[in-house]
């Protein structure tokens, strides 16, 4: 795999939480070293739940590599609104 193929990205939205947990576990089993969960607005809590459930599903093998929070403006000029964002980077640890 190339360096860019070593990382997967999952955009968390309205689907049920177990769907995203399965996606994380599947990407790690396919050989990805890092998986980034990205969410904004109301999906932030679901992204945090996904990260925690994935860590519990594979105890000792998944760790937090990085967590970034921020905000971005959405909408047309004059009707803009600010929405919170989060990026959670999970890293797969090989068995020693």
Beta strands, then each sheet from edge to edge (+ up, - down):
strand 1: 7-11
strand 2: 34-40
strand 3: 62-74
strand 4: 81-92
sheet 1: 1+ 2+ 4- 3+
end
